[in-house]
Amino acid sequence: EQIEQNNLKKFKDKKSDYVLGVGDKIYIDFIDITEFNNFYTIGPTGEIYLPEAGPFYADGLSIKGLHEKLIVTYKNILIEPKFNIQIAGYRPINVFTTGELRRPGKYTISGINDQSYEFSKRSQSKDSTKLPQINNFELLNKSINFPTLFDAIRASGGITLYSDLSNIEVIRKKST
């Protein structure tokens, strides 16, 4: 059980390092202000539109960075602003693969969220008798799979006989 808890902590830490970008869908839970709770998609300009605050630049931020900026933004609007933020859908990412792969090149890999529609229906339902009550963040955590290195290798047709998997290099933007 201790190993399982450590793996979950590592997974949550990795998700908090994720760099938000155009096309990502996030769910912001405004604690004690359910009217503001909603899905927000980062638009082509890198902004989300927030209630009472208007356009808010989120492109390039980590979840932690977004949380900190939201507190600063809402400090003049709300008394003691508190939020829970969860990624609800990952944007497609562009990857460039090179080396000992069957088809190296540029590929677009989609983020998968099998149950975002179900989550949306549950969170917006007015009739609690039709849908079972469930912790929205628990459902999101179970349903999201972000693109991985394995997905990039698979998109490239797989490895060749001459591939050295111990010599893979990943280059990406760092979060702020």
Secondary structure, DSSP 8 states (H G I E B T S, - for coil): -HHHHHHHHHHHHHHHH----TT-EEEEEETT-GGG-EEEE--TTSEEEETTTEEEE-TT--HHHHHHHHHHHHTTTSSS--EEEEEEE---EEEEE-SSBSS-EEEEE--EETTHHHHHHHHH-S-TTTS----HHHHHHHHEE---HHHHHHHTT-B-TT--GGG---------
